Amino acid sequence: MKTSVPNRENELKGSPPSEVKEYNLSPEELAQIVGKPIPASHTKPFKFRSKSKE
């Protein structure tokens, strides 16, 4: 399987990475979500399709 080599020029033209926001859930908030099913409104993360031939 081949991997592409990043082009430095493209990386410099791109936007800078966004900030990472950290937060902690209170024990009450954590108790509300632990063990509950995933809501139907939840969307799956974006998935890239590979172009490799299998």
C-alpha distance matrix in Angstrom:
0.0 3.8 6.7 10.1 13.1 16.1 19.1 22.2 24.6 23.0 23.2 26.8 27.7 26.6 29.0 29.4 28.2 30.8 33.0 32.2 35.1 36.0 38.7 40.2 41.6 45.1 45.9 47.4 44.4 42.1 44.4 44.2 40.5 39.8 39.7 40.0 37.7 35.3 37.2 36.4 36.3 33.2 30.1 26.5 24.3 22.3 18.9 16.1 14.6 10.9 10.4 7.4 9.0 9.8
3.8 0.0 3.8 6.7 9.6 12.8 15.6 18.8 21.1 19.7 20.1 23.6 24.6 23.8 26.4 27.0 26.2 29.1 31.5 31.1 34.2 35.4 38.3 40.1 41.8 45.4 46.4 48.0 44.8 42.7 45.3 45.1 41.4 40.9 41.1 41.3 39.1 36.5 38.2 37.4 36.9 33.8 30.6 27.2 24.6 22.3 19.3 16.1 15.0 11.4 10.6 8.7 11.0 12.7
6.7 3.8 0.0 3.8 6.6 9.4 12.5 15.5 18.0 16.5 16.5 20.1 21.3 20.3 22.8 23.3 22.5 25.5 27.9 27.6 30.8 32.2 35.2 37.2 39.0 42.6 43.9 45.5 42.3 40.3 43.1 42.9 39.3 39.0 39.5 39.7 37.7 34.8 36.5 35.9 35.1 31.9 28.7 25.5 22.5 20.3 17.6 14.5 14.3 11.2 11.2 10.3 13.4 15.1
10.1 6.7 3.8 0.0 3.8 6.3 9.0 12.3 14.4 13.0 13.5 17.0 18.0 17.4 20.3 21.0 20.8 24.0 26.7 26.9 30.3 32.0 35.2 37.5 39.5 43.2 44.7 46.2 42.9 41.3 44.2 43.8 40.3 40.3 41.1 41.0 39.1 36.0 37.4 36.7 35.5 32.5 29.2 26.2 23.1 20.5 18.3 15.0 15.1 12.5 12.2 12.3 15.5 17.8
13.1 9.6 6.6 3.8 0.0 3.8 6.4 9.3 11.9 11.3 11.5 14.7 16.2 16.1 19.1 19.6 19.7 23.2 25.7 26.2 29.8 31.6 35.0 37.5 39.7 43.4 45.1 46.8 43.6 42.0 45.1 44.9 41.5 41.6 42.6 42.7 41.0 37.9 39.3 38.8 37.4 34.3 31.2 28.4 25.0 22.6 20.8 17.7 18.4 16.0 15.9 16.0 19.2 21.4
16.1 12.8 9.4 6.3 3.8 0.0 3.8 6.2 8.9 7.9 7.7 11.0 12.6 12.4 15.3 15.8 16.2 19.8 22.5 23.4 27.0 29.1 32.5 35.2 37.6 41.2 43.2 44.8 41.5 40.2 43.5 43.1 39.9 40.2 41.5 41.4 39.9 36.7 37.9 37.5 35.8 32.8 29.6 27.2 23.6 21.2 20.0 17.2 18.5 16.8 17.2 18.0 21.5 23.7
19.1 15.6 12.5 9.0 6.4 3.8 0.0 3.8 5.5 5.5 6.5 9.0 10.3 11.2 14.6 15.6 16.9 20.5 23.4 24.8 28.4 30.8 34.4 37.3 39.7 43.4 45.6 47.1 43.7 42.6 46.0 45.5 42.4 43.0 44.4 44.1 42.6 39.3 40.2 39.7 37.7 34.9 31.8 29.6 26.0 23.4 22.5 19.6 20.9 19.4 19.4 20.6 23.9 26.5
22.2 18.8 15.5 12.3 9.3 6.2 3.8 0.0 3.8 5.4 5.0 6.3 8.7 10.1 13.1 13.6 15.3 19.0 21.7 23.4 27.1 29.5 33.2 36.2 38.9 42.5 44.8 46.4 43.2 42.3 45.8 45.4 42.5 43.1 44.9 44.7 43.4 40.1 41.0 40.8 38.6 35.8 32.9 30.9 27.1 24.9 24.5 21.9 23.7 22.5 22.8 24.0 27.4 29.9
24.6 21.1 18.0 14.4 11.9 8.9 5.5 3.8 0.0 3.8 5.4 5.2 6.3 8.8 12.2 13.5 15.9 19.4 22.5 24.6 28.1 30.9 34.5 37.8 40.3 43.9 46.5 47.8 44.5 43.8 47.3 46.7 43.9 44.8 46.6 46.1 44.7 41.3 41.8 41.4 39.0 36.5 33.5 31.8 28.1 25.6 25.5 22.9 24.6 23.7 23.8 25.4 28.8 31.6
23.0 19.7 16.5 13.0 11.3 7.9 5.5 5.4 3.8 0.0 3.8 5.5 5.2 6.4 10.1 11.9 14.0 17.3 20.6 22.6 26.1 28.9 32.4 35.6 38.0 41.6 44.1 45.3 41.8 41.2 44.6 43.8 40.9 42.0 43.6 43.0 41.5 37.9 38.4 37.8 35.4 33.0 29.9 28.2 24.7 22.0 22.0 19.5 21.3 20.7 21.0 23.0 26.5 29.2
23.2 20.1 16.5 13.5 11.5 7.7 6.5 5.0 5.4 3.8 0.0 3.8 5.5 5.3 8.3 9.1 10.9 14.5 17.5 19.4 23.0 25.7 29.2 32.4 35.0 38.5 41.1 42.4 39.1 38.4 41.9 41.3 38.5 39.4 41.3 40.8 39.6 36.2 36.8 36.6 34.2 31.6 28.7 27.0 23.3 21.1 21.4 19.2 21.5 21.1 22.0 23.7 27.4 29.7
26.8 23.6 20.1 17.0 14.7 11.0 9.0 6.3 5.2 5.5 3.8 0.0 3.8 5.5 7.9 8.6 11.4 14.9 17.7 20.2 23.6 26.6 30.1 33.5 36.2 39.7 42.4 43.8 40.5 40.1 43.7 43.1 40.5 41.6 43.6 43.2 42.1 38.7 39.2 39.1 36.4 33.9 31.2 29.9 26.2 24.1 24.7 22.7 25.1 24.8 25.6 27.4 31.1 33.5
27.7 24.6 21.3 18.0 16.2 12.6 10.3 8.7 6.3 5.2 5.5 3.8 0.0 3.8 6.7 9.1 12.1 15.0 18.3 21.0 24.2 27.4 30.8 34.3 36.8 40.2 43.1 44.1 40.7 40.5 44.0 43.1 40.5 41.9 43.9 43.1 41.8 38.3 38.4 38.0 35.2 33.0 30.2 29.1 25.6 23.2 24.0 22.1 24.4 24.5 25.1 27.4 30.9 33.6
26.6 23.8 20.3 17.4 16.1 12.4 11.2 10.1 8.8 6.4 5.3 5.5 3.8 0.0 3.8 6.5 9.0 11.8 15.3 17.8 20.9 24.2 27.5 30.9 33.2 36.8 39.5 40.5 37.0 36.8 40.3 39.4 36.7 38.2 40.1 39.3 38.0 34.5 34.6 34.3 31.5 29.2 26.5 25.5 22.0 19.8 20.8 19.3 21.9 22.4 23.5 25.8 29.5 31.9
29.0 26.4 22.8 20.3 19.1 15.3 14.6 13.1 12.2 10.1 8.3 7.9 6.7 3.8 0.0 3.8 6.5 8.6 12.1 15.0 17.9 21.3 24.5 28.1 30.4 33.8 36.8 37.6 34.2 34.3 37.8 36.8 34.4 36.1 38.2 37.4 36.4 32.9 32.8 32.8 29.8 27.6 25.3 24.6 21.2 19.5 21.1 20.2 23.2 24.1 25.7 28.1 31.8 33.9
29.4 27.0 23.3 21.0 19.6 15.8 15.6 13.6 13.5 11.9 9.1 8.6 9.1 6.5 3.8 0.0 3.8 6.4 9.3 12.3 15.4 18.6 22.0 25.6 28.2 31.6 34.6 35.7 32.5 32.4 36.1 35.4 33.1 34.6 37.0 36.4 35.8 32.4 32.7 33.1 30.2 27.8 25.7 24.9 21.4 20.3 21.9 21.3 24.6 25.3 27.2 29.3 33.0 34.9
28.2 26.2 22.5 20.8 19.7 16.2 16.9 15.3 15.9 14.0 10.9 11.4 12.1 9.0 6.5 3.8 0.0 3.8 6.7 8.9 12.3 15.3 18.8 22.2 24.8 28.3 31.1 32.4 29.1 28.8 32.5 32.0 29.6 30.9 33.3 32.9 32.3 29.1 29.5 30.2 27.4 24.8 22.9 22.0 18.5 17.8 19.6 19.5 22.9 23.8 26.2 28.1 31.8 33.3
30.8 29.1 25.5 24.0 23.2 19.8 20.5 19.0 19.4 17.3 14.5 14.9 15.0 11.8 8.6 6.4 3.8 0.0 3.8 6.6 9.3 12.7 15.9 19.5 22.0 25.3 28.3 29.4 26.1 26.2 29.8 29.1 27.0 28.6 31.2 30.6 30.3 27.1 27.3 28.1 25.2 22.8 21.3 21.0 17.7 17.6 20.0 20.5 24.2 25.6 28.1 30.2 33.9 35.2
33.0 31.5 27.9 26.7 25.7 22.5 23.4 21.7 22.5 20.6 17.5 17.7 18.3 15.3 12.1 9.3 6.7 3.8 0.0 3.8 6.2 9.6 12.9 16.5 19.3 22.5 25.6 26.8 23.8 23.9 27.7 27.3 25.5 27.0 29.9 29.5 29.7 26.8 27.2 28.5 25.7 23.2 22.3 22.1 19.1 19.7 22.1 23.0 26.8 28.1 30.9 32.8 36.4 37.4
32.2 31.1 27.6 26.9 26.2 23.4 24.8 23.4 24.6 22.6 19.4 20.2 21.0 17.8 15.0 12.3 8.9 6.6 3.8 0.0 3.8 6.4 10.0 13.4 16.2 19.5 22.4 23.9 21.0 20.7 24.5 24.4 22.4 23.7 26.6 26.5 26.9 24.2 25.0 26.6 24.1 21.4 20.8 20.4 17.5 18.7 21.0 22.4 26.1 27.5 30.6 32.1 35.7 36.3
35.1 34.2 30.8 30.3 29.8 27.0 28.4 27.1 28.1 26.1 23.0 23.6 24.2 20.9 17.9 15.4 12.3 9.3 6.2 3.8 0.0 3.8 6.7 10.4 13.1 16.2 19.4 20.7 17.7 17.9 21.7 21.5 19.9 21.5 24.7 24.5 25.2 22.7 23.3 25.3 22.8 20.3 20.4 20.5 18.2 19.9 22.6 24.4 28.1 29.9 33.1 34.7 38.2 38.6
36.0 35.4 32.2 32.0 31.6 29.1 30.8 29.5 30.9 28.9 25.7 26.6 27.4 24.2 21.3 18.6 15.3 12.7 9.6 6.4 3.8 0.0 3.8 7.1 10.2 13.3 16.3 18.0 15.4 15.2 19.0 19.4 18.0 19.1 22.5 22.8 23.9 21.9 22.9 25.3 23.3 20.6 21.2 21.1 19.2 21.4 23.9 25.9 29.6 31.2 34.6 35.9 39.3 39.4
38.7 38.3 35.2 35.2 35.0 32.5 34.4 33.2 34.5 32.4 29.2 30.1 30.8 27.5 24.5 22.0 18.8 15.9 12.9 10.0 6.7 3.8 0.0 3.8 6.7 9.7 12.8 14.4 12.0 12.2 15.9 16.3 15.4 16.8 20.4 20.7 22.3 20.7 21.5 24.3 22.4 20.1 21.3 21.7 20.4 23.0 25.6 28.1 31.6 33.5 37.0 38.3 41.5 41.4
40.2 40.1 37.2 37.5 37.5 35.2 37.3 36.2 37.8 35.6 32.4 33.5 34.3 30.9 28.1 25.6 22.2 19.5 16.5 13.4 10.4 7.1 3.8 0.0 3.8 6.4 9.3 11.4 9.5 9.2 12.9 13.9 13.4 14.3 18.1 18.8 20.9 19.9 21.1 24.3 22.9 20.7 22.4 22.7 21.8 24.9 27.2 29.9 33.4 35.2 38.8 39.9 43.0 42.6
41.6 41.8 39.0 39.5 39.7 37.6 39.7 38.9 40.3 38.0 35.0 36.2 36.8 33.2 30.4 28.2 24.8 22.0 19.3 16.2 13.1 10.2 6.7 3.8 0.0 3.7 6.4 7.8 5.7 5.8 9.4 10.3 10.3 11.5 15.3 15.8 18.3 17.7 18.7 22.1 21.0 19.1 21.4 22.1 21.8 25.1 27.6 30.6 33.9 36.0 39.7 40.8 43.7 43.1
45.1 45.4 42.6 43.2 43.4 41.2 43.4 42.5 43.9 41.6 38.5 39.7 40.2 36.8 33.8 31.6 28.3 25.3 22.5 19.5 16.2 13.3 9.7 6.4 3.7 0.0 3.8 5.4 5.2 6.2 8.6 10.0 11.3 12.3 16.0 16.8 19.8 19.7 20.7 24.2 23.3 21.8 24.4 25.3 25.3 28.7 31.2 34.3 37.5 39.6 43.3 44.4 47.2 46.5
45.9 46.4 43.9 44.7 45.1 43.2 45.6 44.8 46.5 44.1 41.1 42.4 43.1 39.5 36.8 34.6 31.1 28.3 25.6 22.4 19.4 16.3 12.8 9.3 6.4 3.8 0.0 3.8 5.6 5.1 6.1 8.7 10.3 10.5 13.9 15.3 18.6 19.3 20.6 24.4 24.0 22.6 25.4 26.1 26.5 30.1 32.2 35.5 38.5 40.6 44.3 45.2 47.8 46.8
47.4 48.0 45.5 46.2 46.8 44.8 47.1 46.4 47.8 45.3 42.4 43.8 44.1 40.5 37.6 35.7 32.4 29.4 26.8 23.9 20.7 18.0 14.4 11.4 7.8 5.4 3.8 0.0 3.8 5.4 5.2 6.4 9.2 10.3 13.5 14.0 17.4 18.3 19.0 22.7 22.4 21.4 24.6 25.8 26.6 30.2 32.6 36.0 39.0 41.4 45.1 46.2 48.7 47.8
44.4 44.8 42.3 42.9 43.6 41.5 43.7 43.2 44.5 41.8 39.1 40.5 40.7 37.0 34.2 32.5 29.1 26.1 23.8 21.0 17.7 15.4 12.0 9.5 5.7 5.2 5.6 3.8 0.0 3.8 5.5 5.2 6.9 9.0 12.4 12.4 15.3 15.5 16.1 19.7 19.0 18.0 21.0 22.3 23.1 26.6 29.1 32.5 35.5 38.0 41.7 42.9 45.5 44.7
42.1 42.7 40.3 41.3 42.0 40.2 42.6 42.3 43.8 41.2 38.4 40.1 40.5 36.8 34.3 32.4 28.8 26.2 23.9 20.7 17.9 15.2 12.2 9.2 5.8 6.2 5.1 5.4 3.8 0.0 3.8 5.4 5.6 6.2 9.9 10.8 13.9 14.3 15.8 19.5 19.3 17.7 20.5 21.3 21.9 25.6 27.7 31.1 34.0 36.2 40.0 40.9 43.4 42.4
44.4 45.3 43.1 44.2 45.1 43.5 46.0 45.8 47.3 44.6 41.9 43.7 44.0 40.3 37.8 36.1 32.5 29.8 27.7 24.5 21.7 19.0 15.9 12.9 9.4 8.6 6.1 5.2 5.5 3.8 0.0 3.8 5.6 5.5 8.4 9.5 13.2 14.6 16.0 19.8 20.2 19.0 22.2 23.0 24.2 27.9 30.0 33.5 36.2 38.5 42.2 43.1 45.3 44.2
44.2 45.1 42.9 43.8 44.9 43.1 45.5 45.4 46.7 43.8 41.3 43.1 43.1 39.4 36.8 35.4 32.0 29.1 27.3 24.4 21.5 19.4 16.3 13.9 10.3 10.0 8.7 6.4 5.2 5.4 3.8 0.0 3.8 6.1 8.4 7.9 11.2 12.3 13.0 16.8 17.0 16.3 19.8 21.2 22.7 26.4 28.6 32.3 34.9 37.5 41.2 42.3 44.5 43.5
40.5 41.4 39.3 40.3 41.5 39.9 42.4 42.5 43.9 40.9 38.5 40.5 40.5 36.7 34.4 33.1 29.6 27.0 25.5 22.4 19.9 18.0 15.4 13.4 10.3 11.3 10.3 9.2 6.9 5.6 5.6 3.8 0.0 3.8 6.3 5.7 8.5 9.2 10.5 14.3 14.7 13.4 16.7 17.7 19.2 22.9 25.0 28.7 31.3 33.8 37.5 38.5 40.7 39.7
39.8 40.9 39.0 40.3 41.6 40.2 43.0 43.1 44.8 42.0 39.4 41.6 41.9 38.2 36.1 34.6 30.9 28.6 27.0 23.7 21.5 19.1 16.8 14.3 11.5 12.3 10.5 10.3 9.0 6.2 5.5 6.1 3.8 0.0 3.8 5.6 8.8 10.2 12.6 16.3 17.2 15.5 18.5 18.8 20.2 24.0 25.6 29.2 31.6 33.9 37.6 38.3 40.4 39.0
39.7 41.1 39.5 41.1 42.6 41.5 44.4 44.9 46.6 43.6 41.3 43.6 43.9 40.1 38.2 37.0 33.3 31.2 29.9 26.6 24.7 22.5 20.4 18.1 15.3 16.0 13.9 13.5 12.4 9.9 8.4 8.4 6.3 3.8 0.0 3.8 6.7 9.3 12.0 15.4 17.1 15.6 18.6 18.8 20.7 24.5 25.7 29.4 31.4 33.7 37.3 37.9 39.6 38.1
40.0 41.3 39.7 41.0 42.7 41.4 44.1 44.7 46.1 43.0 40.8 43.2 43.1 39.3 37.4 36.4 32.9 30.6 29.5 26.5 24.5 22.8 20.7 18.8 15.8 16.8 15.3 14.0 12.4 10.8 9.5 7.9 5.7 5.6 3.8 0.0 3.8 6.6 8.6 12.0 13.9 12.9 16.2 17.1 19.4 23.1 24.7 28.4 30.5 33.0 36.6 37.5 39.3 37.9
37.7 39.1 37.7 39.1 41.0 39.9 42.6 43.4 44.7 41.5 39.6 42.1 41.8 38.0 36.4 35.8 32.3 30.3 29.7 26.9 25.2 23.9 22.3 20.9 18.3 19.8 18.6 17.4 15.3 13.9 13.2 11.2 8.5 8.8 6.7 3.8 0.0 3.8 6.2 9.0 11.5 10.6 13.6 14.4 17.2 20.7 22.1 25.8 27.6 30.3 33.8 34.7 36.3 35.0
35.3 36.5 34.8 36.0 37.9 36.7 39.3 40.1 41.3 37.9 36.2 38.7 38.3 34.5 32.9 32.4 29.1 27.1 26.8 24.2 22.7 21.9 20.7 19.9 17.7 19.7 19.3 18.3 15.5 14.3 14.6 12.3 9.2 10.2 9.3 6.6 3.8 0.0 3.8 6.6 8.4 6.9 9.9 10.8 13.7 17.1 18.8 22.6 24.5 27.4 30.8 32.1 33.9 32.8
37.2 38.2 36.5 37.4 39.3 37.9 40.2 41.0 41.8 38.4 36.8 39.2 38.4 34.6 32.8 32.7 29.5 27.3 27.2 25.0 23.3 22.9 21.5 21.1 18.7 20.7 20.6 19.0 16.1 15.8 16.0 13.0 10.5 12.6 12.0 8.6 6.2 3.8 0.0 3.8 5.4 5.6 9.2 11.4 14.4 17.5 19.7 23.5 25.4 28.6 31.9 33.5 35.3 34.6
36.4 37.4 35.9 36.7 38.8 37.5 39.7 40.8 41.4 37.8 36.6 39.1 38.0 34.3 32.8 33.1 30.2 28.1 28.5 26.6 25.3 25.3 24.3 24.3 22.1 24.2 24.4 22.7 19.7 19.5 19.8 16.8 14.3 16.3 15.4 12.0 9.0 6.6 3.8 0.0 3.8 5.4 8.0 10.5 14.0 16.5 18.5 22.2 23.8 27.2 30.2 32.0 33.7 33.1
36.3 36.9 35.1 35.5 37.4 35.8 37.7 38.6 39.0 35.4 34.2 36.4 35.2 31.5 29.8 30.2 27.4 25.2 25.7 24.1 22.8 23.3 22.4 22.9 21.0 23.3 24.0 22.4 19.0 19.3 20.2 17.0 14.7 17.2 17.1 13.9 11.5 8.4 5.4 3.8 0.0 3.8 6.4 9.8 12.7 15.0 17.7 21.2 23.2 26.7 29.8 31.9 33.9 33.6
33.2 33.8 31.9 32.5 34.3 32.8 34.9 35.8 36.5 33.0 31.6 33.9 33.0 29.2 27.6 27.8 24.8 22.8 23.2 21.4 20.3 20.6 20.1 20.7 19.1 21.8 22.6 21.4 18.0 17.7 19.0 16.3 13.4 15.5 15.6 12.9 10.6 6.9 5.6 5.4 3.8 0.0 3.8 6.7 9.4 12.3 14.9 18.5 20.8 24.1 27.3 29.3 31.4 31.1
30.1 30.6 28.7 29.2 31.2 29.6 31.8 32.9 33.5 29.9 28.7 31.2 30.2 26.5 25.3 25.7 22.9 21.3 22.3 20.8 20.4 21.2 21.3 22.4 21.4 24.4 25.4 24.6 21.0 20.5 22.2 19.8 16.7 18.5 18.6 16.2 13.6 9.9 9.2 8.0 6.4 3.8 0.0 3.8 6.5 8.8 11.4 15.0 17.2 20.6 23.8 25.9 28.1 28.0
26.5 27.2 25.5 26.2 28.4 27.2 29.6 30.9 31.8 28.2 27.0 29.9 29.1 25.5 24.6 24.9 22.0 21.0 22.1 20.4 20.5 21.1 21.7 22.7 22.1 25.3 26.1 25.8 22.3 21.3 23.0 21.2 17.7 18.8 18.8 17.1 14.4 10.8 11.4 10.5 9.8 6.7 3.8 0.0 3.8 6.5 8.3 12.1 14.3 17.5 20.8 22.6 24.9 24.7
24.3 24.6 22.5 23.1 25.0 23.6 26.0 27.1 28.1 24.7 23.3 26.2 25.6 22.0 21.2 21.4 18.5 17.7 19.1 17.5 18.2 19.2 20.4 21.8 21.8 25.3 26.5 26.6 23.1 21.9 24.2 22.7 19.2 20.2 20.7 19.4 17.2 13.7 14.4 14.0 12.7 9.4 6.5 3.8 0.0 3.8 6.2 9.7 12.7 15.6 19.0 20.9 23.6 23.7
22.3 22.3 20.3 20.5 22.6 21.2 23.4 24.9 25.6 22.0 21.1 24.1 23.2 19.8 19.5 20.3 17.8 17.6 19.7 18.7 19.9 21.4 23.0 24.9 25.1 28.7 30.1 30.2 26.6 25.6 27.9 26.4 22.9 24.0 24.5 23.1 20.7 17.1 17.5 16.5 15.0 12.3 8.8 6.5 3.8 0.0 3.8 6.7 9.8 12.9 16.1 18.4 21.2 21.9
18.9 19.3 17.6 18.3 20.8 20.0 22.5 24.5 25.5 22.0 21.4 24.7 24.0 20.8 21.1 21.9 19.6 20.0 22.1 21.0 22.6 23.9 25.6 27.2 27.6 31.2 32.2 32.6 29.1 27.7 30.0 28.6 25.0 25.6 25.7 24.7 22.1 18.8 19.7 18.5 17.7 14.9 11.4 8.3 6.2 3.8 0.0 3.8 6.5 9.4 12.8 14.9 17.6 18.1
16.1 16.1 14.5 15.0 17.7 17.2 19.6 21.9 22.9 19.5 19.2 22.7 22.1 19.3 20.2 21.3 19.5 20.5 23.0 22.4 24.4 25.9 28.1 29.9 30.6 34.3 35.5 36.0 32.5 31.1 33.5 32.3 28.7 29.2 29.4 28.4 25.8 22.6 23.5 22.2 21.2 18.5 15.0 12.1 9.7 6.7 3.8 0.0 3.8 6.3 9.5 11.8 14.9 16.0
14.6 15.0 14.3 15.1 18.4 18.5 20.9 23.7 24.6 21.3 21.5 25.1 24.4 21.9 23.2 24.6 22.9 24.2 26.8 26.1 28.1 29.6 31.6 33.4 33.9 37.5 38.5 39.0 35.5 34.0 36.2 34.9 31.3 31.6 31.4 30.5 27.6 24.5 25.4 23.8 23.2 20.8 17.2 14.3 12.7 9.8 6.5 3.8 0.0 3.8 6.6 9.0 11.6 12.9
10.9 11.4 11.2 12.5 16.0 16.8 19.4 22.5 23.7 20.7 21.1 24.8 24.5 22.4 24.1 25.3 23.8 25.6 28.1 27.5 29.9 31.2 33.5 35.2 36.0 39.6 40.6 41.4 38.0 36.2 38.5 37.5 33.8 33.9 33.7 33.0 30.3 27.4 28.6 27.2 26.7 24.1 20.6 17.5 15.6 12.9 9.4 6.3 3.8 0.0 3.8 5.5 8.7 10.2
10.4 10.6 11.2 12.2 15.9 17.2 19.4 22.8 23.8 21.0 22.0 25.6 25.1 23.5 25.7 27.2 26.2 28.1 30.9 30.6 33.1 34.6 37.0 38.8 39.7 43.3 44.3 45.1 41.7 40.0 42.2 41.2 37.5 37.6 37.3 36.6 33.8 30.8 31.9 30.2 29.8 27.3 23.8 20.8 19.0 16.1 12.8 9.5 6.6 3.8 0.0 3.8 6.5 9.3
7.4 8.7 10.3 12.3 16.0 18.0 20.6 24.0 25.4 23.0 23.7 27.4 27.4 25.8 28.1 29.3 28.1 30.2 32.8 32.1 34.7 35.9 38.3 39.9 40.8 44.4 45.2 46.2 42.9 40.9 43.1 42.3 38.5 38.3 37.9 37.5 34.7 32.1 33.5 32.0 31.9 29.3 25.9 22.6 20.9 18.4 14.9 11.8 9.0 5.5 3.8 0.0 3.8 6.3
9.0 11.0 13.4 15.5 19.2 21.5 23.9 27.4 28.8 26.5 27.4 31.1 30.9 29.5 31.8 33.0 31.8 33.9 36.4 35.7 38.2 39.3 41.5 43.0 43.7 47.2 47.8 48.7 45.5 43.4 45.3 44.5 40.7 40.4 39.6 39.3 36.3 33.9 35.3 33.7 33.9 31.4 28.1 24.9 23.6 21.2 17.6 14.9 11.6 8.7 6.5 3.8 0.0 3.8
9.8 12.7 15.1 17.8 21.4 23.7 26.5 29.9 31.6 29.2 29.7 33.5 33.6 31.9 33.9 34.9 33.3 35.2 37.4 36.3 38.6 39.4 41.4 42.6 43.1 46.5 46.8 47.8 44.7 42.4 44.2 43.5 39.7 39.0 38.1 37.9 35.0 32.8 34.6 33.1 33.6 31.1 28.0 24.7 23.7 21.9 18.1 16.0 12.9 10.2 9.3 6.3 3.8 0.0
